[in-house]
Amino acid sequence: MNGPEIHVEFAPDLALFVQRGPHRTLVTDGVSTLGHVVESAGVPLTEVGTLRVNGREVPTSYVPAVGDRVEVRTVRRPQHVPGAPLRFLLDVHLGTLARRLRLLGVDTAYESTDIGDPALAARSAAEQRVMLSRDRGLLRRRELWAGAYVYSTRPEDQLRDVLDRFRPELRPWTRCTACNGLLKEATKEEVADQLRGGTQRSYDVFAQCRGCGRAYWKGAHHEQLVAIVERALAEFAD
């Protein structure tokens, strides 16, 4: 670029995206928007809350002028996503997070295979789902309905971050962790073909997915799941 020189200050939370520190002097081309300049510096616009130039808020379409002093701030939490009821789409690398969101009753679609960024972005737009990913390139695709970067690699921290950022309604034990379908009460007879001898003798309360038919009961890992649910409800339930 060979145009106006601007001075940019990135919020501390955006430091992981920006090389050479949060304070940058950038040379622009005189025609690119501020949104393009910020993305070129490494920050997905999904992570940008407000942009301020010389003390006043501007849209991403603003074209920087020589000497501009730019502040790039993070998204305000909780983040409101206008339009459709809040629901998510997760890429192939976030399977554990997807299951935990479903455990909490959050509408969460998940691609268990790598279908490619264009297909993910198209699904996000078609179904009006917030795309959750650690892929910065995916989050820069213009056709996304909405998106958010998942900052941690640890499922526990990922879940807490998403709940803190979006504050979705929590309805634990209402969704299938396998397919995201809604659960219904079921009799032992209705799910008998999925039960082994020990399970059939030891349990009497069951649920079944309305979509894929999978059966659920309070098995060996139930206490671990209860702990996940209780922590989430204690911190994020309205």
Sequence and secondary structure as in RCSB ss.txt:
>XXXX:A:sequence
MNGPEIHVEFAPDLALFVQRGPHRTLVTDGVSTLGHVVESAGVPLTEVGTLRVNGREVPTSYVPAVGDRVEVRTV
RRPQHVPGAPLRFLLDVHLGTLARRLRLLGVDTAYESTDIGDPALAARSAAEQRVMLSRDRGLLRRRELWAGAYV
YSTRPEDQLRDVLDRFRPELRPWTRCTACNGLLKEATKEEVADQLRGGTQRSYDVFAQCRGCGRAYWKGAHHEQL
VAIVERALAEFAD
>XXXX:A:secstr
  S EEEEEE GGGGGG TT SEEEEE  SSS HHHHHHHTT  GGGEEEEEETTEEE TT    TT EEEEEE 
 SS    SS   EEE TT HHHHHHHHHTT  EEE SS   HHHHHHHHHHHT EEEES HHHHT TT SEEEE 
  SSHHHHHHHHHHHH     TT B TTT  BEEEE TTTTGGG  HHHHHH   EEEETTT  EE   TTHHHH
HHHHHHHHHHH  
